Amino acid sequence: MPVASFDFSSLLPAGLPPAAAKWTGAARYNFIGGNNDSAQIPVDGLVAAAAAVLQREGGTLANYGLKSGPQGYRPLREFIAGKLKHDAGIVCSVDDILIVSGSLQALDLINSVLLSRGDTVIIERDTYQGALNRLKRLCVNAVGIPLDQDGMRMDALANELAALKERNIKPKYIYTIPTVQNPTGTIMPEERRRALIKLATEYGAPIFEDDCYADLIWDGQRPPAIHAMSETGNVIHVGSFSKSIAPALRVGYIVAPWTVLSRALALKTDGGSGALEQMVLAEFCAPQFATHVPRLRRGLRAKLDALMAALNEQFGTAAEFDDPKGGIFLWVKLPDQVDTMKLNHAALAAGVAINPGPEWSTDAAHGRSRMRICFASPSHDEIRDGIAVLADVCRKEFGVPARIANVAQR
Ligand SMILES: Cc1ncc(COP(=O)(O)O)c(C=O)c1O
């Protein structure tokens, strides 16, 4: 690589996000991000699927969009339509589905279709950092609604919608992760989904349903999707294979009315999402998704149990959390004196990466002593050892927990 002497900095347009930091490797105990369990990637099945589909249809790679058009590989859309009907009650056809490069691209496309600087959207108070950051960058006002054990609180939503209306503000959408919420792990029950649809309809706001964890409910029982329950076509539904198969494949999808989908498609100027991933997924999922996912769930549940045991052993009552109903995250409340932004800094120096709460909340003060821990990618040993190191760092920095592993600290 030649020495970089050309000055690009004077050419950069205003409003760019801050420059990315160079990746220097993952922490030894890596509890961040939405990574999956490497031992649970169905490698053999994916290899066989890749060989079969390439042998049969490899020649179609000569065409952008294969022979399926710009909305994505048709057999994958057929699989998604069948799965959504069976699991989530969504009745849609392949024409209602747009395959995207991970649901992150779905967030970008839907935001581009609907949002301008200065707009207001409603979002859960504790929520996905990727959604929050995008809204911040677009200079969109994200109004956070508190959650309880059943997800977004409808009393708080009703109050907020009324208060906004009084100021003549109509939110551009209500963004929710109703089925295993990130980071709280809650599932919005059917009754509350009904109340949400009613409020959204009353105030003329669409619902943006981000359902990427819906396959990871421990008992496999999910309420119908909000998309399936609404009778007015006011729901944009987004899903992903990142959590059920593998995030590096970068395959997600949008289910929305054509008025929205056609706009998203016009903005999706990448020549189509990666075709090989779509082909392999379709070939693998049609026969094997239904057996793969329960196995994955069992493995994740065992890791969650290991994490909760480690936290109980190392932090005792200082770490408060609800047993999430599925997913890959635990949302942990530490005592008020713990600032998780500072804890994160000190923990990283000791080789432990956590997601500090303020980065996952519209209300930094609420997130201050909270942290999100991903339990899917570390091994059982890493979970046990990493939480022990984290407790040690936390005690040194904040005097919490006072006792570690039931041994009083001097
Ligand atoms: C709620 C939510 N939405 C979207 C995404 C993005 O997922 P992907 O782009 O891998 O589909 C994530 C990833 O963690 C997420 O938690």
The ligand as an SDF file (V2000), in Angstrom:
LIG
                    3D

 16 16  0  0  0  0  0  0  0  0999 V2000
  -33.8470   -5.2690   16.0050 C   0  0  0  0  0  0  0  0  0  0  0  0
  -32.8460   -5.4680   14.9270 C   0  0  0  0  0  0  0  0  0  0  0  0
  -33.1380   -5.0920   13.6760 N   0  0  0  0  0  0  0  0  0  0  0  0
  -32.2710   -5.2560   12.6850 C   0  0  0  0  0  0  0  0  0  0  0  0
  -31.0320   -5.8300   12.9080 C   0  0  0  0  0  0  0  0  0  0  0  0
  -30.0920   -5.9610   11.7500 C   0  0  0  0  0  0  0  0  0  0  0  0
  -29.9450   -7.2790   11.4040 O   0  0  0  0  0  0  0  0  0  0  0  0
  -29.4580   -7.7710    9.9630 P   0  0  0  0  0  0  0  0  0  0  0  0
  -29.1200   -6.5760    9.1570 O   0  0  0  0  0  0  0  0  0  0  0  0
  -28.2820   -8.6220   10.2450 O   0  0  0  0  0  0  0  0  0  0  0  0
  -30.6260   -8.5170    9.4160 O   0  0  0  0  0  0  0  0  0  0  0  0
  -30.6710   -6.2450   14.1820 C   0  0  0  0  0  0  0  0  0  0  0  0
  -29.3460   -6.8290   14.4370 C   0  0  0  0  0  0  0  0  0  0  0  0
  -28.9190   -7.1100   15.5210 O   0  0  0  0  0  0  0  0  0  0  0  0
  -31.6060   -6.0500   15.2240 C   0  0  0  0  0  0  0  0  0  0  0  0
  -31.3290   -6.4030   16.4680 O   0  0  0  0  0  0  0  0  0  0  0  0
  1  2  1  0
  2  3  1  0
  2 15  2  0
  3  4  2  0
  4  5  1  0
  5  6  1  0
  5 12  2  0
  6  7  1  0
  7  8  1  0
  8  9  2  0
  8 10  1  0
  8 11  1  0
 12 13  1  0
 12 15  1  0
 13 14  2  0
 15 16  1  0
M  END
$$$$
